[in-house]
Amino acid sequence: MFSLRATQIEQGTNKINSFYLRDFQRLHAHLFQDIYSFAGHFRDVQLMKGSTRFCQYQFINSYASELFLQKNNEPTWSSINQAANRLA
């Protein structure tokens, strides 16, 4: 289902009109609703994939808030590639 939902976003059938923290949470919920019970919410468990540790759950809210504050203070990105590079 993730691939289908990602394709919907890519093709514009499920539009993302803005990119604030709440919009990101909605995107996360849409993409991962069948995978994670916390999809669209700040998780309260620690995650790893192989030897890669993801952000510690205690810091997600503050880190995400700071990241989106910085993003919203940047000039508008001129292309999807520029946005993807900045958000990676």
Contact map, one row per residue, 1 for C-alpha under 8 A:
1111100000000000000000000000000001000000000000000000000000000000000000000000000000000000
1111110000000000000000000000001101000000000000000000000000000000000000000000000000000000
1111111000000000000000000000000000000000000000000000000000000000000000000000000000000000
1111111100000000000000000000000000000000000000000000000000000000000000000000000000000000
1111111110000000000000000000011000000000000000000000000000000000000000000000000000000000
0111111111000000000000000000001000000000000000000000000000000000000000000000000000000000
0011111111100000000000000000000000000000000000000000000000000000000000000000000000000000
0001111111111100000000000000000000000000000000000000000000000000000000000000000000000000
0000111111111111000000000000000000000000000000000000000000000000000000000000000000000000
0000011111111000000000000000000000000000000000000000000000000000000000000000000000000000
0000001111111100000000000000000000000000000000000000000000000000000000000000000000000000
0000000111111110000000000000000000000000000000000000000000000000000000000000000000000000
0000000111111110000000000000000000000000000000000000000000000000000000000000000000000000
0000000110111111000000000000000000000000000000000000000000000000000000000000000000000000
0000000010011111100000000000000000000000000000000000000000000000000000000000000000000000
0000000010000111111000100010000000000000000000000000000000000000000000000000000000000000
0000000000000011111000000000000000000000000000000000000000000000000000000000000000000000
0000000000000001111100100000000000000000000000000000000000000000000000000000000000000000
0000000000000001111111110000000000000000000000000000000000000000000000000000000000000000
0000000000000000011111110000000000000000000000000000000000000000000100010000000000000000
0000000000000000001111111000000000000000000000000000000000000001100100000000000000000000
0000000000000000001111111100000000000000000000000000000000000000000000000000000000000000
0000000000000001011111111110000000000000000000000000000000000000000000000000000000000000
0000000000000000001111111111000000000001000000000000000000000000000000000000000000000000
0000000000000000000011111111100000000011100000000000000000000000000000000000000000000000
0000000000000000000001111111110000000001000000000000000000000000000000000000000000000000
0000000000000001000000111111111000000001000000000000000000000000000000000000000000000000
0000000000000000000000011111111110000011000000000000000000000000000000000000000000000000
0000000000000000000000001111111110000011100000000000000000000000000000000000000000000000
0000100000000000000000000111111110000011000000000000000000000000000000000000000000000000
0100110000000000000000000011111110000000000000000000000000000000000000000000000000000000
0100000000000000000000000001111111110011000000000000000000000000000000000000000000000000
0000000000000000000000000001111111111111000000000000000000000000000000000000000000000000
1100000000000000000000000000000111111000000000000000000000000000000000000000000000000000
0000000000000000000000000000000111111010000000000000000000000000000000000000000000000000
0000000000000000000000000000000111111110000000000000000000000000000000000000000000000000
0000000000000000000000000000000011111110000000000000000000000000000000000000000000000000
0000000000000000000000000000000010011111111000000000000000000000000000000000000000000000
0000000000000000000000001001110110111111111000000000000000000000000000000000000000000000
0000000000000000000000011111110110000111110000000000000000000000000000000000000000000000
0000000000000000000000001000100000000111111000000000000000000000000000000000000000000000
0000000000000000000000000000000000000111111100000000000010011000000000000000000000000000
0000000000000000000000000000000000000110111110000000000010000000000000000000000000000000
0000000000000000000000000000000000000000011111000000000011000000000000000000000000000000
0000000000000000000000000000000000000000001111100000000010000000000000000000000000000000
0000000000000000000000000000000000000000000111110000011110000000000000000000000000000000
0000000000000000000000000000000000000000000011111000111100000000000000000000000000000000
0000000000000000000000000000000000000000000001111111110000000000000000000000000000000000
0000000000000000000000000000000000000000000000111111110000000000000000000000000000000000
0000000000000000000000000000000000000000000000011111000000000000000000000000000000000000
0000000000000000000000000000000000000000000000011111100000000000000000000000000000000000
0000000000000000000000000000000000000000000000011111110000000000000000000000000000000000
0000000000000000000000000000000000000000000000111011111100000000000000000000000000000000
0000000000000000000000000000000000000000000001111001111100000000000000000000000000000000
0000000000000000000000000000000000000000000001100000111110110000000000000000000000000000
0000000000000000000000000000000000000000000001100000111111110000000000000000000000000000
0000000000000000000000000000000000000000011111000000001111110000000000000000000000000000
0000000000000000000000000000000000000000000100000000000111111000000000000000000000000000
0000000000000000000000000000000000000000000000000000001111111110000000000000000000000000
0000000000000000000000000000000000000000010000000000001111111111000000000000000000000000
0000000000000000000000000000000000000000010000000000000001111111100000000000000000000000
0000000000000000000000000000000000000000000000000000000000111111110000000000000000000000
0000000000000000000000000000000000000000000000000000000000111111111000000000000000000000
0000000000000000000010000000000000000000000000000000000000011111111100000000000000000000
0000000000000000000010000000000000000000000000000000000000001111111110000000000000000000
0000000000000000000000000000000000000000000000000000000000000111111111000000000000000000
0000000000000000000000000000000000000000000000000000000000000011111111100000000000000000
0000000000000000000110000000000000000000000000000000000000000001111111110000000000000000
0000000000000000000000000000000000000000000000000000000000000000111111111000000000000000
0000000000000000000000000000000000000000000000000000000000000000011111111100000000000000
0000000000000000000000000000000000000000000000000000000000000000001111111100000000000000
0000000000000000000100000000000000000000000000000000000000000000000111111110000000000000
0000000000000000000000000000000000000000000000000000000000000000000011111110000000000000
0000000000000000000000000000000000000000000000000000000000000000000001111111000000000000
0000000000000000000000000000000000000000000000000000000000000000000000011111100000000000
0000000000000000000000000000000000000000000000000000000000000000000000000111110000000000
0000000000000000000000000000000000000000000000000000000000000000000000000011111101100000
0000000000000000000000000000000000000000000000000000000000000000000000000001111101100000
0000000000000000000000000000000000000000000000000000000000000000000000000000111111100000
0000000000000000000000000000000000000000000000000000000000000000000000000000111111110000
0000000000000000000000000000000000000000000000000000000000000000000000000000001111111000
0000000000000000000000000000000000000000000000000000000000000000000000000000111111111100
0000000000000000000000000000000000000000000000000000000000000000000000000000111111111110
0000000000000000000000000000000000000000000000000000000000000000000000000000000111111111
0000000000000000000000000000000000000000000000000000000000000000000000000000000011111111
0000000000000000000000000000000000000000000000000000000000000000000000000000000001111111
0000000000000000000000000000000000000000000000000000000000000000000000000000000000111111
0000000000000000000000000000000000000000000000000000000000000000000000000000000000011111
